[in-house]
Amino acid sequence: MTAVRATPPEPIAPWAEIVPNTPYPLTVADLLNRPDDGYRYEVVEGFLVRMAGGKPRALFITNRLYIALGSFVAEQGLGEMTGADGVYDLDNLGQPNTGLLPDIGFIRADVVPTIDLDEVLTIAPDVAVEVASNNQYRPAMGRKAQRYLKAGTRLVWIVYPQWQTVDVWSPGKQKPMTLGVTDALSGGEVLPGFTYPIARLFI
């Protein structure tokens, strides 16, 4: 039986607002069937959470990186990209009733043939990119990065426009590497050959 539970027992998704008085637990299927009301929704261990739509600064940064990364991936034949509407269902990856929506996702080429193109993605992205809003801080976004890594994501970039920095999260690391405007993003072993000057994100 579905119950109504206002809040989780602890901050389960501190990067977002828990939607109060919603049925619990919700599934990723419930998330996909939710009508569009201007918010971005995710479901985390059965709890519905929401985030406001992005402001121009964050949208432009996301777009610059999506174009650069997408062009590189296409030219090299490395795989496929997803945008901010791409839902990753982590239910079979140790996180029941959890669907996350990275601002940018990358899926490597050898995984693409295994995907049912008419169903929700049931994998973790190989690369997840989140562009934080001004009210999303490092501890909270770090929790989200750790969820991606736990599910199998190999590289997470958290972009902080207000500080003009990028936190780079990798498997097995308890803390991120923080890069500034004099540094460049590197695809490492996940996207070999990809580099992007961080200063270009904040033009």
C-alpha positions in Angstrom: 0.0 0.0 0.0 1.3 3.5 -0.9 1.4 5.8 2.2 1.8 9.5 2.5 5.1 10.5 4.1 6.0 14.1 4.3 9.8 13.9 4.8 12.4 11.2 5.0 14.1 10.4 8.3 17.3 12.2 7.2 18.3 14.5 4.4 18.3 11.9 1.7 18.6 14.3 -1.2 20.1 17.5 0.2 20.6 19.0 -3.2 16.9 19.3 -3.7 13.6 20.1 -2.0 11.6 17.2 -0.7 8.0 17.5 -2.1 5.8 17.3 1.0 2.6 15.2 1.3 3.3 13.0 -1.7 2.7 9.2 -1.9 5.5 7.1 -0.6 7.3 5.2 -2.0 7.2 6.5 -5.5 8.9 4.7 -8.4 10.8 5.9 -11.4 7.7 5.1 -13.5 5.7 7.5 -11.3 8.4 10.1 -11.9 8.1 9.6 -15.7 4.3 10.0 -15.6 4.4 13.3 -13.6 3.0 16.3 -15.5 5.3 19.2 -16.4 4.8 22.1 -14.0 8.1 24.0 -14.4 10.1 22.1 -11.8 12.7 19.4 -12.4 11.9 16.3 -10.4 13.9 13.3 -9.3 13.0 10.3 -7.1 15.4 9.2 -4.4 14.8 6.0 -2.5 11.0 6.5 -3.1 10.9 10.2 -2.1 10.0 12.8 -4.7 12.3 15.8 -4.8 12.3 18.9 -6.9 14.6 21.6 -8.2 13.7 24.9 -9.8 14.5 25.4 -13.4 17.9 26.8 -14.3 18.7 30.5 -14.6 20.5 31.8 -17.7 24.0 31.6 -16.3 23.7 27.9 -15.5 21.8 27.2 -18.7 24.5 28.8 -20.8 27.3 27.0 -19.0 25.5 23.7 -19.4 25.0 24.4 -23.1 28.7 25.3 -23.7 29.9 22.1 -22.1 27.2 20.0 -23.8 28.3 21.3 -27.2 32.0 20.8 -26.6 31.6 17.3 -25.0 28.9 16.2 -27.5 31.0 17.3 -30.5 34.1 15.4 -29.2 32.0 12.3 -28.5 30.4 12.4 -32.0 33.7 13.0 -33.8 35.5 10.2 -32.0 32.5 7.8 -32.1 32.7 7.3 -28.3 29.0 6.9 -27.5 25.9 9.0 -26.8 24.9 12.0 -24.8 21.9 12.9 -22.7 20.6 16.3 -21.7 18.8 17.5 -18.6 15.7 15.4 -19.3 17.6 12.2 -19.3 16.4 9.9 -16.5 18.7 7.3 -15.1 16.9 4.6 -13.2 19.3 3.2 -10.6 16.9 0.7 -9.2 18.9 -2.3 -10.3 22.2 -0.7 -9.2 21.7 -0.8 -5.5 19.5 2.3 -5.2 15.8 1.2 -5.2 13.2 3.7 -6.4 15.9 6.2 -7.5 15.9 8.1 -10.7 18.5 10.9 -11.2 18.7 13.5 -14.0 22.2 14.9 -14.6 22.4 18.1 -16.6 24.7 16.2 -19.0 25.3 12.5 -19.3 27.6 10.4 -21.4 27.1 6.7 -22.3 30.0 4.9 -23.9 29.6 3.2 -27.3 29.8 -0.4 -26.2 26.9 0.1 -23.8 24.6 1.8 -26.3 23.5 -1.5 -28.1 22.3 -2.9 -24.8 19.8 0.0 -24.2 16.1 -0.4 -25.0 15.6 2.9 -26.8 11.9 3.0 -25.9 12.3 2.6 -22.2 14.0 4.5 -19.4 17.7 4.1 -19.0 18.5 1.5 -16.4 22.2 2.2 -16.3 24.4 4.8 -14.7 26.0 7.4 -17.0 29.7 6.9 -17.5 30.1 10.7 -17.1 27.6 12.8 -15.1 27.7 16.6 -15.1 25.8 18.8 -12.7 25.7 22.6 -12.9 24.9 23.8 -9.4 22.5 26.7 -8.7 23.4 29.3 -6.2 21.6 27.5 -3.4 23.2 24.1 -4.0 26.4 23.8 -2.0 29.3 21.5 -2.0 28.3 19.1 0.8 24.8 18.5 -0.8 26.1 18.2 -4.4 28.9 15.9 -3.1 26.2 13.6 -1.8 24.7 13.5 -5.3 28.1 12.8 -6.9 28.6 9.9 -4.5 25.2 8.4 -5.6 26.4 8.5 -9.2 29.7 6.8 -8.3 28.0 4.2 -6.2 25.8 3.3 -9.2 28.9 2.9 -11.5 29.5 6.3 -12.9 33.2 6.7 -13.7 33.6 10.5 -13.7 31.4 13.3 -12.2 31.9 17.0 -12.8 30.1 19.4 -10.5 30.2 22.9 -11.8 29.8 25.9 -9.4 29.2 29.1 -11.4 29.2 31.4 -8.4 32.8 30.3 -7.5 33.9 29.5 -11.0 35.2 26.1 -10.0 34.6 22.5 -10.9 34.7 19.6 -8.5 35.9 16.4 -10.1 34.8 13.2 -8.5 36.2 9.8 -9.3 35.6 6.2 -7.9 37.4 5.4 -4.8 38.0 9.0 -3.8 36.5 10.4 -0.6 36.9 14.0 -1.7 36.9 15.7 -5.1 39.6 17.5 -6.9 38.7 21.1 -7.2 39.7 23.0 -10.4 39.7 26.7 -11.1 39.7 29.0 -14.1 43.4 28.4 -14.8 42.8 24.6 -15.1 41.2 22.4 -17.8 38.7 19.6 -17.6 40.2 16.3 -18.7 38.2 13.2 -19.8 41.0 11.0 -18.5 40.5 7.3 -19.2 36.7 7.7 -19.7 37.0 10.3 -22.5 40.6 10.0 -23.6 41.8 13.1 -25.4 39.0 15.4 -24.2 40.2 18.7 -22.6 38.3 21.9 -22.1 39.6 25.1 -20.5 37.4 25.8 -17.4 37.7 29.6 -18.1 35.5 29.1 -21.2 32.6 27.9 -19.1 32.3 31.3 -17.4 32.6 33.7 -20.2 
